[in-house]
Amino acid sequence: GEDVEQSLFLSVREGDSSVINCTYTDSSSTYLYWYKQEPGAGLQLLTYIFSNMDMKQDQRLTVLLNKKDKHLSLRIADTQTGDSAIYFCAESRDNAGNMLTFGGGTRLMVKP
Amino acid sequence: KAGVTQTPRYLIKTRGQQVTLSCSPISGHRSVSWYQQTPGQGLQFLFEYFSETQRNKGNFPGRFSGRQFSNSRSEMNVSTLELGDSALYLCASSFRTGGEQFFGPGTRLTVL
């Protein structure tokens, strides 16, 4: 199976919270990342968390990490139409330099 | 600070040709990684260079190669292009191992 898995699609209403989930399998993960990709663009780094942390908050974004279950989530508060994009989680592993293993991406659609 | 730049942004080639893509990292960053993004395979790691040395290599054929110069700029080369090489090629730069990794806008390669 895939090393990093995400659900394909999420639809929310403007103003609601969005929660995008990610699971990974490698216990040697060191950093876990969330990237945003808009159509025709590169990847924008949203936030990242070191594997010994449980939570990180940055303005509207909250990252939760459950290391025991190898589960990562990204919560976007007060979701706006400009948040519509594909969101990728990624992990880097011990002894693998800066190599990132990505999930397949979750397409977030925000309805007005 | 300028972000990661990639040139050219778009390329059209024919099967059998070769292509060279360029990536200029953020000033001061020593690590450059390359990724291929396709609808079918998602984001896949190609290779990483750190201080002019290839540190990691993904599972791609030998037609894919790269190098890094003393100013940290990196190039990747694909020889004997195949239709399946059509993709968005992204590079990422980082100051050190672990932590923030920033992506460029990508080079969209189309092989006819």
Backbone of each chain as ProteinMPNN parsed JSONL, in Angstrom:
{"seq_chain_A": "GEDVEQSLFLSVREGDSSVINCTYTDSSSTYLYWYKQEPGAGLQLLTYIFSNMDMKQDQRLTVLLNKKDKHLSLRIADTQTGDSAIYFCAESRDNAGNMLTFGGGTRLMVKP", "coords_chain_A": {"N_chain_A": [[0.822, -1.202, 0.0], [0.212, 2.396, -0.126], [2.63, 4.693, 1.202], [1.941, 7.089, 2.38], [-1.215, 8.272, 2.991], [-4.196, 9.869, 1.885], [-7.542, 11.14, 1.974], [-9.525, 11.649, -0.963], [-11.177, 13.857, -1.5], [-12.826, 16.776, -0.229], [-15.55, 18.656, 0.82], [-16.741, 21.756, 1.897], [-18.648, 24.343, 3.552], [-18.361, 27.867, 3.182], [-16.875, 29.577, 5.865], [-17.18, 27.497, 7.628], [-15.3, 24.985, 9.515], [-12.548, 23.144, 8.198], [-11.298, 19.863, 8.01], [-8.575, 18.056, 7.2], [-7.294, 14.917, 6.635], [-4.558, 12.597, 7.187], [-2.637, 9.678, 6.857], [0.243, 7.826, 7.759], [2.928, 5.464, 7.336], [5.529, 5.005, 8.104], [7.59, 4.646, 10.831], [9.852, 6.042, 11.262], [9.538, 8.635, 10.589], [10.411, 12.04, 10.562], [9.897, 14.84, 10.159], [6.75, 16.313, 9.414], [4.682, 17.547, 6.895], [2.506, 20.076, 5.538], [1.288, 21.021, 2.444], [0.003, 23.334, 0.034], [-1.606, 23.395, -3.092], [-2.487, 25.285, -5.782], [-4.406, 25.562, -8.845], [-2.308, 25.009, -11.63], [-0.037, 25.901, -10.334], [2.941, 25.856, -8.205], [3.972, 24.174, -5.167], [2.866, 25.354, -2.101], [4.244, 25.92, 0.985], [2.525, 25.319, 3.896], [2.6, 24.677, 6.647], [4.57, 22.904, 9.103], [5.515, 20.121, 11.163], [7.425, 18.85, 13.798], [8.238, 15.493, 14.568], [8.117, 14.9, 17.281], [6.281, 16.489, 18.392], [2.896, 17.278, 19.379], [0.988, 19.038, 18.547], [0.477, 21.953, 16.554], [-0.063, 25.343, 16.099], [-1.023, 27.885, 13.858], [-2.151, 30.786, 13.16], [-5.036, 30.519, 11.288], [-4.638, 27.847, 10.988], [-4.366, 24.572, 12.29], [-2.386, 21.943, 13.284], [-2.53, 18.568, 14.039], [-0.926, 15.833, 15.521], [-0.877, 12.421, 15.872], [1.157, 10.274, 16.988], [1.226, 7.647, 17.754], [-0.871, 6.409, 16.371], [-0.067, 7.097, 13.895], [-1.169, 9.312, 12.526], [-2.071, 12.283, 11.001], [-3.422, 15.538, 10.998], [-4.926, 18.401, 9.436], [-6.404, 21.303, 10.353], [-8.46, 23.817, 9.195], [-9.581, 26.806, 10.159], [-12.59, 28.777, 9.891], [-13.05, 28.59, 7.024], [-12.339, 29.802, 3.788], [-13.32, 30.834, 0.416], [-11.01, 31.162, -1.016], [-9.4, 29.226, -0.005], [-9.825, 26.977, -1.411], [-8.326, 24.332, -3.002], [-5.717, 21.91, -3.706], [-4.528, 19.865, -1.153], [-1.593, 18.649, 0.208], [-0.118, 16.186, 2.234], [3.069, 15.389, 3.612], [5.996, 13.5, 4.371], [9.183, 13.468, 5.934], [12.022, 11.399, 6.429], [14.073, 9.774, 8.861], [17.535, 9.731, 8.245], [17.215, 10.102, 5.528], [17.803, 12.46, 4.341], [16.557, 15.363, 2.796], [14.495, 14.239, 1.413], [11.142, 13.957, 0.489], [8.152, 12.173, 1.076], [5.126, 12.008, -0.433], [1.571, 12.256, 0.11], [-1.398, 11.442, -1.807], [-2.879, 13.72, -2.124], [-5.55, 15.942, -1.193], [-8.45, 17.209, -2.433], [-9.847, 20.22, -1.732], [-12.93, 21.72, -1.654], [-14.585, 24.733, -1.406], [-17.655, 25.956, -0.705], [-19.65, 28.811, -1.425]], "CA_chain_A": [[0.0, 0.0, 0.0], [0.931, 3.666, -0.159], [3.265, 5.067, 2.451], [1.206, 8.227, 2.933], [-2.552, 8.214, 2.397], [-5.146, 10.938, 2.15], [-8.802, 11.021, 1.25], [-9.403, 12.367, -2.232], [-12.021, 15.025, -1.708], [-13.548, 17.317, 0.915], [-16.346, 19.823, 0.469], [-17.244, 22.449, 3.083], [-19.258, 25.65, 3.298], [-17.568, 29.023, 3.616], [-17.078, 29.907, 7.27], [-17.043, 26.289, 8.448], [-13.944, 24.463, 9.655], [-12.193, 21.997, 7.347], [-10.292, 18.977, 8.597], [-7.989, 17.17, 6.198], [-6.587, 13.861, 7.358], [-3.438, 11.937, 6.517], [-2.014, 8.614, 7.64], [1.542, 7.426, 7.238], [3.261, 4.137, 7.861], [6.921, 4.848, 8.523], [7.789, 5.122, 12.2], [11.044, 6.883, 11.332], [9.226, 9.987, 10.117], [10.972, 13.069, 11.429], [9.071, 16.024, 9.979], [5.537, 16.115, 8.617], [4.419, 18.82, 6.233], [1.297, 20.324, 4.756], [1.468, 21.925, 1.324], [-1.199, 23.704, -0.71], [-1.34, 23.601, -4.506], [-3.581, 25.852, -6.564], [-4.28, 25.126, -10.255], [-1.209, 25.551, -12.428], [1.005, 26.492, -9.486], [3.784, 24.95, -7.436], [3.506, 23.823, -3.826], [3.075, 26.387, -1.091], [4.37, 25.353, 2.328], [1.596, 25.912, 4.858], [3.107, 24.479, 7.991], [5.182, 21.598, 9.295], [5.587, 19.764, 12.572], [8.436, 17.853, 14.115], [7.516, 14.291, 14.982], [7.961, 14.77, 18.732], [5.244, 17.44, 18.81], [1.527, 16.801, 19.244], [0.119, 20.043, 17.959], [1.074, 23.23, 16.183], [-1.107, 26.258, 15.634], [-0.498, 29.028, 13.125], [-3.306, 31.572, 12.709], [-6.227, 29.685, 11.097], [-4.248, 26.453, 10.776], [-3.974, 23.755, 13.44], [-1.922, 20.609, 12.91], [-2.526, 17.598, 15.13], [-0.175, 14.626, 15.195], [-1.006, 11.263, 16.753], [2.273, 9.452, 16.537], [0.911, 6.235, 18.02], [-1.712, 5.933, 15.274], [0.524, 7.602, 12.654], [-2.243, 10.085, 11.934], [-1.816, 13.724, 10.947], [-4.564, 16.271, 10.46], [-4.821, 19.843, 9.254], [-7.685, 21.968, 10.528], [-8.505, 25.195, 8.729], [-10.727, 27.476, 10.763], [-13.219, 29.83, 9.091], [-12.592, 28.316, 5.656], [-12.734, 30.8, 2.781], [-13.281, 30.3, -0.948], [-9.608, 31.169, -1.441], [-8.733, 28.021, 0.5], [-10.067, 25.882, -2.366], [-7.041, 23.923, -3.576], [-5.336, 20.545, -3.319], [-3.647, 19.865, 0.012], [-0.743, 17.46, 0.288], [0.744, 15.969, 3.385], [4.323, 14.776, 3.223], [6.857, 13.174, 5.493], [10.599, 13.205, 5.714], [12.392, 10.274, 7.279], [15.407, 9.737, 9.419], [18.566, 9.228, 7.339], [16.836, 10.244, 4.113], [18.019, 13.838, 3.938], [15.356, 16.164, 2.625], [13.528, 13.551, 0.563], [9.774, 13.959, 0.991], [7.188, 11.22, 0.525], [3.86, 12.731, -0.446], [0.285, 11.616, -0.093], [-1.975, 11.69, -3.122], [-3.538, 15.022, -2.149], [-6.98, 16.066, -0.923], [-9.014, 18.402, -3.085], [-10.806, 20.929, -0.872], [-13.816, 22.639, -2.363], [-15.297, 25.582, -0.451], [-18.859, 26.501, -1.344], [-20.051, 30.086, -0.805]], "C_chain_A": [[0.857, 1.254, 0.0], [1.512, 3.968, 1.194], [2.504, 6.174, 3.151], [-0.141, 8.269, 2.215], [-3.408, 9.384, 2.839], [-6.446, 10.614, 1.437], [-8.746, 11.969, 0.06], [-10.058, 13.737, -2.219], [-12.684, 15.447, -0.398], [-14.283, 18.564, 0.459], [-16.898, 20.44, 1.751], [-17.896, 23.755, 2.648], [-18.342, 26.741, 3.85], [-17.915, 29.361, 5.057], [-16.979, 28.708, 8.195], [-15.563, 25.958, 8.637], [-13.766, 23.284, 8.7], [-11.172, 21.166, 8.108], [-9.84, 17.997, 7.523], [-7.098, 16.182, 6.929], [-5.535, 13.166, 6.504], [-2.931, 10.83, 7.428], [-0.709, 8.216, 6.971], [1.952, 6.136, 7.923], [4.65, 4.059, 8.469], [7.15, 5.455, 9.903], [9.03, 5.997, 12.325], [10.801, 8.286, 10.789], [9.762, 11.011, 11.104], [10.168, 14.359, 11.366], [7.872, 15.661, 9.119], [5.059, 17.475, 8.154], [3.013, 18.855, 5.65], [1.616, 21.376, 3.694], [0.116, 22.164, 0.651], [-0.798, 23.914, -2.168], [-2.595, 24.119, -5.193], [-3.355, 25.494, -8.038], [-3.135, 25.815, -10.974], [-0.046, 26.1, -11.626], [1.865, 25.416, -8.84], [3.169, 24.672, -6.076], [3.862, 24.939, -2.849], [3.142, 25.722, 0.278], [3.424, 26.087, 3.273], [2.166, 25.847, 6.272], [3.789, 23.122, 8.053], [5.344, 21.373, 10.792], [6.672, 18.715, 12.749], [7.733, 16.678, 14.787], [7.387, 14.121, 16.489], [6.948, 15.779, 19.294], [3.873, 16.816, 18.603], [0.669, 17.759, 18.442], [0.942, 21.27, 17.594], [-0.032, 24.098, 15.635], [-0.465, 27.466, 14.986], [-1.677, 29.743, 12.5], [-4.502, 30.644, 12.51], [-5.911, 28.196, 11.01], [-3.869, 25.785, 12.093], [-3.584, 22.378, 12.925], [-1.934, 19.748, 14.162], [-1.793, 16.348, 14.673], [-0.4, 13.582, 16.282], [0.031, 10.252, 16.31], [1.984, 7.959, 16.721], [0.113, 5.631, 16.863], [-1.166, 6.354, 13.908], [-0.53, 8.379, 11.852], [-1.944, 11.575, 12.097], [-3.068, 14.413, 10.412], [-4.244, 17.758, 10.364], [-6.219, 20.423, 9.383], [-7.543, 23.407, 10.061], [-9.764, 25.824, 9.318], [-11.27, 28.532, 9.805], [-12.788, 29.732, 7.625], [-13.185, 29.313, 4.676], [-12.653, 30.183, 1.379], [-11.855, 30.268, -1.486], [-8.81, 29.982, -0.922], [-8.954, 26.824, -0.42], [-8.771, 25.567, -3.098], [-6.862, 22.434, -3.29], [-4.321, 20.649, -2.192], [-2.901, 18.539, 0.093], [-0.088, 17.373, 1.652], [1.982, 15.226, 2.891], [5.14, 14.492, 4.472], [8.302, 13.113, 5.027], [11.015, 12.171, 6.751], [13.819, 10.396, 7.757], [16.363, 9.139, 8.399], [18.194, 9.299, 5.864], [16.984, 11.68, 3.65], [16.732, 14.617, 3.88], [14.329, 15.512, 1.705], [12.161, 13.541, 1.224], [8.979, 12.865, 0.288], [5.816, 11.85, 0.688], [2.664, 11.782, -0.462], [-0.259, 12.023, -1.456], [-2.704, 13.022, -3.237], [-5.023, 14.933, -1.877], [-7.462, 17.35, -1.573], [-10.071, 18.996, -2.177], [-11.61, 21.885, -1.727], [-14.614, 23.416, -1.314], [-16.458, 26.233, -1.175], [-19.278, 27.789, -0.641], [-21.397, 29.967, -0.092]], "O_chain_A": [[2.081, 1.182, 0.112], [0.969, 3.558, 2.22], [2.428, 6.199, 4.38], [-0.199, 8.297, 0.986], [-3.358, 9.828, 3.986], [-6.458, 9.908, 0.429], [-8.017, 12.962, 0.072], [-9.563, 14.674, -2.846], [-13.053, 14.613, 0.428], [-13.709, 19.426, -0.207], [-17.457, 19.736, 2.592], [-17.715, 24.21, 1.519], [-17.648, 26.551, 4.848], [-19.087, 29.426, 5.43], [-16.728, 28.856, 9.392], [-14.692, 26.561, 8.011], [-14.703, 22.532, 8.432], [-10.288, 21.708, 8.771], [-10.634, 17.21, 7.008], [-6.254, 16.566, 7.739], [-5.612, 13.15, 5.275], [-2.81, 11.025, 8.637], [-0.588, 8.271, 5.747], [1.397, 5.761, 8.956], [4.932, 3.158, 9.259], [6.925, 6.648, 10.107], [9.248, 6.624, 13.362], [11.747, 9.038, 10.555], [9.596, 10.876, 12.316], [9.797, 14.912, 12.401], [7.957, 14.823, 8.221], [5.034, 18.435, 8.924], [2.419, 17.829, 5.32], [2.131, 22.455, 3.988], [-0.781, 21.322, 0.692], [0.226, 24.536, -2.45], [-3.637, 23.464, -5.182], [-2.237, 25.161, -8.431], [-3.003, 27.038, -10.936], [0.853, 26.714, -12.199], [1.56, 24.226, -8.916], [1.981, 24.911, -5.864], [5.002, 25.399, -2.786], [2.203, 25.037, 0.685], [3.502, 27.305, 3.433], [2.202, 26.846, 6.99], [3.611, 22.288, 7.166], [5.313, 22.316, 11.583], [6.808, 17.803, 11.934], [6.742, 16.863, 15.494], [6.616, 13.274, 16.94], [6.784, 15.903, 20.508], [3.703, 15.936, 17.76], [-0.26, 17.349, 17.745], [1.951, 21.584, 18.227], [-0.838, 23.659, 14.815], [0.515, 28.009, 15.496], [-2.151, 29.355, 11.432], [-4.953, 30.03, 13.478], [-6.824, 27.372, 10.964], [-3.144, 26.357, 12.907], [-4.354, 21.727, 12.219], [-1.417, 20.14, 15.208], [-2.016, 15.86, 13.565], [-0.146, 13.829, 17.461], [-0.188, 9.477, 15.379], [2.442, 7.123, 15.941], [0.371, 4.509, 16.429], [-1.741, 6.003, 12.878], [-0.744, 8.129, 10.666], [-1.611, 12.049, 13.183], [-3.7, 13.92, 9.478], [-3.416, 18.291, 11.103], [-7.115, 20.075, 8.614], [-6.631, 24.124, 10.473], [-10.879, 25.41, 9.002], [-10.526, 29.11, 9.012], [-12.231, 30.676, 7.065], [-14.374, 29.627, 4.726], [-12.011, 29.152, 1.177], [-11.53, 29.429, -2.327], [-7.676, 29.756, -1.346], [-8.34, 25.774, -0.232], [-8.186, 26.44, -3.74], [-7.735, 21.786, -2.712], [-3.371, 21.427, -2.27], [-3.496, 17.462, 0.052], [0.434, 18.362, 2.166], [1.94, 14.526, 1.88], [4.993, 15.16, 5.496], [8.597, 12.757, 3.886], [10.421, 12.086, 7.826], [14.657, 11.042, 7.127], [16.035, 8.142, 7.756], [18.805, 8.619, 5.039], [16.358, 12.082, 2.669], [15.909, 14.55, 4.793], [13.39, 16.173, 1.264], [12.033, 13.161, 2.387], [9.108, 12.654, -0.918], [5.395, 12.182, 1.796], [2.738, 10.665, -0.975], [0.336, 12.836, -2.163], [-3.105, 13.414, -4.333], [-5.682, 13.974, -2.277], [-6.95, 18.436, -1.299], [-11.079, 18.352, -1.884], [-11.065, 22.739, -2.426], [-15.242, 22.821, -0.438], [-16.268, 26.972, -2.141], [-19.266, 27.86, 0.588], [-21.881, 30.944, 0.482]]}, "seq_chain_B": "KAGVTQTPRYLIKTRGQQVTLSCSPISGHRSVSWYQQTPGQGLQFLFEYFSETQRNKGNFPGRFSGRQFSNSRSEMNVSTLELGDSALYLCASSFRTGGEQFFGPGTRLTVL", "coords_chain_B": {"N_chain_B": [[13.354, 38.434, 0.326], [14.089, 36.532, -2.507], [12.112, 33.913, -3.941], [12.187, 30.382, -4.729], [13.296, 29.82, -7.965], [12.456, 28.631, -11.221], [13.452, 27.608, -14.412], [13.002, 26.691, -17.861], [9.569, 27.862, -17.689], [7.711, 26.518, -19.181], [7.857, 23.865, -21.525], [8.102, 22.286, -24.65], [8.741, 19.288, -26.137], [9.939, 16.677, -28.368], [9.619, 13.116, -28.686], [12.537, 11.254, -27.884], [14.267, 13.404, -27.854], [16.394, 15.456, -25.743], [16.358, 17.175, -22.558], [17.004, 20.011, -20.496], [16.518, 21.259, -17.309], [16.321, 24.031, -15.072], [17.05, 25.179, -11.761], [16.99, 27.632, -9.325], [17.857, 28.033, -6.062], [16.567, 29.422, -2.969], [18.39, 32.156, -1.705], [21.269, 31.276, 0.064], [20.398, 28.748, 0.695], [21.323, 25.351, 0.685], [20.481, 22.883, -0.078], [18.919, 21.179, -2.706], [16.115, 19.719, -4.064], [14.462, 17.551, -6.385], [11.331, 16.886, -7.958], [8.87, 14.908, -9.619], [5.704, 15.487, -10.932], [2.778, 13.929, -11.791], [-0.531, 13.222, -13.082], [-1.199, 10.522, -12.76], [0.759, 9.226, -11.143], [1.258, 10.965, -9.083], [3.192, 12.934, -6.79], [6.543, 12.42, -7.07], [9.715, 11.665, -5.8], [12.766, 12.638, -7.22], [15.663, 13.3, -7.054], [18.109, 14.514, -4.648], [20.288, 17.18, -3.996], [23.022, 18.282, -2.128], [25.201, 20.691, -1.154], [26.634, 20.331, -3.604], [26.732, 17.585, -3.906], [25.17, 14.529, -4.719], [22.709, 13.385, -2.691], [20.533, 11.741, -2.245], [18.561, 9.471, -4.18], [15.767, 8.897, -6.203], [13.469, 6.374, -7.45], [14.0, 6.229, -10.41], [14.72, 5.876, -13.938], [18.069, 5.755, -15.417], [18.078, 7.725, -17.334], [17.346, 10.054, -16.251], [19.008, 12.631, -14.762], [21.088, 14.724, -12.709], [22.632, 17.742, -11.413], [24.533, 19.857, -9.221], [25.656, 23.132, -8.768], [28.424, 25.198, -7.605], [27.277, 27.493, -6.62], [24.941, 26.647, -5.63], [22.834, 26.475, -7.402], [20.847, 24.299, -9.424], [20.612, 21.781, -11.924], [18.54, 19.628, -13.846], [18.536, 16.85, -16.031], [16.977, 15.206, -18.703], [17.273, 12.55, -20.768], [16.704, 11.133, -24.024], [13.805, 11.417, -24.379], [10.565, 10.283, -23.381], [7.045, 9.721, -23.996], [5.78, 9.428, -21.552], [7.227, 11.012, -19.871], [6.156, 13.45, -19.736], [5.18, 15.958, -17.61], [4.853, 17.883, -14.556], [7.646, 19.384, -13.331], [9.132, 19.861, -10.323], [11.12, 21.816, -8.145], [12.665, 21.964, -4.924], [13.918, 23.898, -2.236], [16.121, 24.033, 0.578], [17.551, 25.122, 3.668], [18.883, 23.45, 5.392], [19.11, 20.055, 6.623], [15.991, 18.729, 7.159], [13.162, 20.547, 8.524], [11.996, 23.656, 7.07], [10.979, 23.429, 3.7], [10.987, 24.803, 0.57], [9.124, 25.255, -2.376], [9.542, 25.741, -5.913], [7.818, 27.27, -8.775], [7.645, 25.368, -10.729], [8.363, 23.482, -13.752], [6.663, 22.906, -16.621], [6.655, 20.192, -18.59], [6.059, 19.013, -21.769], [5.879, 16.215, -23.772], [5.868, 15.305, -27.057]], "CA_chain_B": [[14.161, 37.347, -0.222], [13.442, 35.907, -3.655], [11.785, 32.515, -3.741], [12.813, 29.416, -5.626], [12.929, 30.073, -9.356], [12.694, 27.528, -12.146], [13.37, 27.984, -15.82], [11.892, 27.541, -18.268], [8.302, 27.489, -17.052], [7.03, 25.577, -20.073], [8.701, 23.273, -22.566], [7.518, 21.242, -25.495], [9.796, 18.514, -26.807], [9.462, 15.473, -29.029], [10.23, 11.873, -28.211], [13.908, 11.042, -28.291], [15.096, 14.57, -27.547], [16.779, 15.6, -24.35], [15.945, 18.459, -22.007], [17.668, 20.448, -19.263], [15.716, 22.182, -16.505], [17.161, 24.734, -14.111], [16.433, 25.582, -10.489], [17.803, 28.487, -8.463], [17.261, 27.979, -4.727], [16.569, 30.636, -2.148], [19.747, 32.526, -1.336], [21.732, 30.678, 1.316], [19.991, 27.348, 0.799], [22.316, 24.458, 0.095], [19.852, 21.637, -0.521], [17.925, 21.276, -3.774], [15.497, 18.437, -4.395], [13.626, 17.562, -7.584], [10.17, 16.006, -7.93], [8.041, 14.821, -10.811], [4.289, 15.39, -10.599], [1.887, 13.507, -12.87], [-1.855, 12.854, -12.555], [-1.291, 9.109, -12.421], [1.707, 8.804, -10.104], [1.378, 11.966, -8.03], [4.491, 13.577, -6.592], [7.569, 11.425, -6.831], [11.049, 12.201, -5.577], [13.783, 12.284, -8.207], [16.95, 13.305, -6.364], [18.45, 15.653, -3.804], [21.681, 17.595, -3.959], [23.398, 19.095, -0.965], [26.601, 21.115, -1.316], [27.146, 19.791, -4.871], [26.775, 16.125, -3.87], [23.861, 13.881, -4.732], [22.562, 12.744, -1.389], [19.502, 10.708, -2.35], [18.04, 9.307, -5.536], [14.519, 8.15, -6.249], [13.414, 5.204, -8.308], [13.833, 6.649, -11.794], [15.791, 5.32, -14.777], [19.286, 6.536, -15.561], [17.878, 8.844, -18.259], [17.155, 11.23, -15.402], [20.235, 12.944, -14.031], [21.121, 16.094, -12.21], [23.873, 18.207, -10.815], [24.424, 21.103, -8.478], [26.837, 23.95, -8.934], [28.963, 25.74, -6.344], [26.378, 28.54, -6.116], [23.749, 25.877, -5.222], [21.886, 26.265, -8.507], [20.834, 22.902, -9.837], [19.996, 21.421, -13.195], [18.262, 18.222, -14.092], [18.548, 16.513, -17.44], [16.296, 13.975, -19.093], [17.686, 12.191, -22.121], [15.839, 10.21, -24.764], [12.483, 11.651, -23.804], [9.429, 9.41, -23.689], [5.769, 10.398, -23.774], [5.472, 9.362, -20.13], [8.002, 12.005, -19.107], [5.357, 14.67, -19.636], [4.894, 16.14, -16.188], [5.312, 19.11, -13.913], [8.863, 19.11, -12.576], [9.227, 20.829, -9.24], [12.284, 21.725, -7.274], [12.485, 22.501, -3.58], [15.188, 24.234, -1.601], [16.128, 24.043, 2.032], [18.838, 25.554, 4.199], [19.548, 22.356, 6.114], [18.328, 18.818, 6.639], [14.823, 18.883, 8.021], [12.667, 21.912, 8.588], [11.253, 24.205, 5.948], [11.375, 23.18, 2.317], [10.189, 25.689, -0.264], [9.061, 24.807, -3.754], [9.398, 26.677, -7.008], [6.55, 27.164, -9.506], [7.655, 24.192, -11.586], [8.5, 23.513, -15.208], [5.719, 21.975, -17.246], [7.257, 19.571, -19.773], [5.166, 18.223, -22.616], [6.612, 15.432, -24.765], [4.945, 14.92, -28.142]], "C_chain_B": [[13.419, 36.719, -1.381], [13.193, 34.442, -3.342], [12.585, 31.631, -4.666], [12.353, 29.722, -7.054], [13.303, 28.876, -10.22], [12.538, 28.039, -13.566], [13.644, 26.779, -16.702], [10.617, 27.132, -17.544], [7.546, 26.449, -17.878], [8.0, 25.126, -21.157], [7.898, 22.262, -23.354], [8.653, 20.581, -26.25], [9.157, 17.334, -27.527], [10.224, 14.263, -28.504], [11.649, 11.727, -28.744], [14.836, 12.214, -28.018], [15.542, 14.528, -26.091], [16.417, 17.005, -23.874], [16.736, 18.739, -20.731], [16.796, 21.491, -18.575], [16.611, 22.792, -15.43], [16.372, 25.166, -12.884], [17.43, 26.445, -9.718], [17.159, 28.529, -7.086], [17.236, 29.358, -4.074], [18.013, 30.901, -1.695], [20.119, 31.942, 0.031], [21.344, 29.222, 1.5], [20.976, 26.46, 0.06], [21.72, 23.16, -0.452], [18.834, 21.938, -1.611], [17.426, 19.865, -4.073], [14.612, 18.609, -5.618], [12.517, 16.521, -7.445], [9.475, 16.034, -9.283], [6.591, 14.685, -10.355], [3.482, 15.051, -11.841], [0.534, 13.144, -12.286], [-1.914, 11.402, -12.085], [-0.44, 8.693, -11.234], [1.845, 9.806, -8.968], [2.767, 12.58, -7.991], [5.521, 12.521, -6.225], [8.935, 12.084, -6.77], [12.012, 11.697, -6.644], [15.16, 12.195, -7.559], [17.119, 14.564, -5.54], [19.944, 15.903, -3.893], [21.901, 18.491, -2.752], [24.875, 19.4, -1.104], [27.28, 20.354, -2.455], [27.211, 18.266, -4.922], [25.353, 15.562, -3.909], [23.735, 13.078, -3.452], [21.54, 11.616, -1.402], [19.022, 10.652, -3.783], [16.773, 8.473, -5.452], [14.596, 7.029, -7.262], [13.073, 5.601, -9.747], [14.97, 6.081, -12.625], [16.953, 6.292, -14.923], [19.182, 7.682, -16.548], [17.704, 10.166, -17.502], [18.446, 11.469, -14.609], [20.194, 14.389, -13.578], [22.507, 16.473, -11.758], [23.598, 19.494, -10.07], [25.746, 21.833, -8.581], [27.265, 24.571, -7.594], [28.089, 26.863, -5.783], [25.02, 27.967, -5.706], [22.681, 25.764, -6.301], [21.979, 24.828, -8.983], [20.191, 22.774, -11.209], [19.635, 19.939, -13.166], [18.131, 18.013, -15.592], [17.766, 15.22, -17.651], [16.691, 13.701, -20.535], [16.668, 11.234, -22.729], [14.401, 10.265, -24.23], [11.445, 10.66, -24.308], [8.146, 10.189, -23.387], [5.434, 10.48, -22.285], [6.274, 10.32, -19.268], [7.262, 13.33, -19.023], [4.868, 14.827, -18.206], [5.218, 17.565, -15.788], [6.529, 18.74, -13.074], [9.072, 20.246, -11.579], [10.557, 20.689, -8.524], [11.982, 22.418, -5.958], [13.848, 22.833, -3.002], [15.024, 24.323, -0.092], [17.509, 24.454, 2.51], [19.615, 24.372, 4.784], [18.724, 21.091, 5.965], [17.188, 18.969, 7.634], [14.377, 20.334, 8.073], [12.022, 22.345, 7.293], [11.859, 23.816, 4.596], [10.423, 23.965, 1.433], [10.28, 25.257, -1.722], [9.007, 25.982, -4.73], [8.09, 26.459, -7.74], [6.487, 25.974, -10.454], [7.936, 24.506, -13.048], [7.558, 22.474, -15.764], [6.34, 21.497, -18.541], [6.202, 18.75, -20.494], [6.01, 17.536, -23.669], [5.614, 14.933, -25.807], [5.512, 13.776, -28.969]], "O_chain_B": [[12.236, 36.403, -1.257], [13.939, 33.81, -2.594], [13.54, 32.073, -5.305], [11.157, 29.864, -7.31], [14.31, 28.205, -9.993], [11.621, 28.798, -13.879], [14.445, 25.921, -16.331], [10.615, 26.121, -16.842], [6.833, 25.607, -17.333], [8.838, 25.891, -21.635], [7.118, 21.487, -22.799], [9.435, 21.25, -26.925], [7.982, 17.03, -27.321], [11.32, 14.381, -27.955], [11.927, 12.035, -29.903], [16.054, 12.043, -27.956], [15.116, 13.671, -25.318], [16.198, 17.908, -24.681], [17.089, 17.823, -19.988], [16.391, 22.48, -19.186], [17.54, 22.149, -14.942], [15.184, 25.478, -12.965], [18.569, 26.04, -9.489], [16.034, 29.007, -6.946], [17.815, 30.32, -4.579], [18.749, 29.977, -1.35], [19.39, 32.092, 1.011], [21.892, 28.534, 2.361], [21.408, 26.776, -1.048], [22.375, 22.432, -1.197], [17.996, 22.829, -1.469], [18.211, 18.945, -4.304], [14.076, 19.691, -5.856], [12.719, 15.436, -6.899], [9.49, 17.04, -9.992], [6.283, 13.864, -9.491], [3.498, 15.792, -12.825], [0.449, 12.792, -11.109], [-2.606, 11.091, -11.115], [-0.876, 7.891, -10.408], [2.503, 9.506, -7.972], [3.43, 12.726, -9.018], [5.396, 11.826, -5.217], [9.265, 12.947, -7.583], [12.072, 10.503, -6.938], [15.756, 11.118, -7.521], [16.388, 15.542, -5.699], [20.753, 14.976, -3.87], [21.072, 19.335, -2.414], [25.704, 18.493, -1.165], [28.368, 19.804, -2.284], [27.706, 17.711, -5.903], [24.456, 16.054, -3.225], [24.552, 12.202, -3.168], [21.67, 10.646, -0.655], [19.067, 11.645, -4.51], [16.71, 7.477, -4.731], [15.644, 6.769, -7.852], [11.972, 5.33, -10.228], [16.056, 5.828, -12.105], [16.846, 7.477, -14.605], [20.076, 8.525, -16.615], [17.894, 11.247, -18.059], [18.904, 10.593, -13.876], [19.355, 15.172, -14.023], [23.425, 15.654, -11.722], [22.566, 20.137, -10.262], [26.817, 21.231, -8.493], [26.555, 24.475, -6.593], [28.156, 27.153, -4.589], [24.07, 28.711, -5.465], [21.713, 25.024, -6.128], [23.046, 24.216, -8.953], [19.333, 23.57, -11.589], [20.32, 19.119, -12.555], [17.674, 18.893, -16.321], [17.883, 14.27, -16.876], [16.466, 14.529, -21.417], [15.877, 10.611, -22.021], [13.872, 9.285, -23.706], [11.44, 10.256, -25.471], [8.15, 11.168, -22.64], [4.876, 11.473, -21.818], [6.028, 10.432, -18.067], [7.695, 14.238, -18.314], [4.22, 13.935, -17.659], [5.775, 18.344, -16.563], [6.444, 17.874, -12.203], [9.172, 21.417, -11.944], [11.056, 19.582, -8.323], [11.16, 23.332, -5.886], [14.823, 22.124, -3.252], [13.955, 24.638, 0.432], [18.513, 24.177, 1.853], [20.841, 24.306, 4.683], [17.73, 21.081, 5.239], [17.401, 19.297, 8.802], [15.128, 21.238, 7.708], [11.558, 21.517, 6.51], [13.071, 23.87, 4.391], [9.205, 23.817, 1.53], [11.355, 24.939, -2.232], [8.5, 27.058, -4.414], [7.324, 25.565, -7.381], [5.412, 25.608, -10.929], [7.769, 25.635, -13.51], [7.643, 21.296, -15.417], [6.533, 22.274, -19.476], [5.54, 17.901, -19.898], [6.772, 18.189, -24.383], [4.65, 14.237, -25.486], [4.872, 13.326, -29.92]]}, "name": "protein", "num_of_chains": 2, "seq": "GEDVEQSLFLSVREGDSSVINCTYTDSSSTYLYWYKQEPGAGLQLLTYIFSNMDMKQDQRLTVLLNKKDKHLSLRIADTQTGDSAIYFCAESRDNAGNMLTFGGGTRLMVKPKAGVTQTPRYLIKTRGQQVTLSCSPISGHRSVSWYQQTPGQGLQFLFEYFSETQRNKGNFPGRFSGRQFSNSRSEMNVSTLELGDSALYLCASSFRTGGEQFFGPGTRLTVL"}
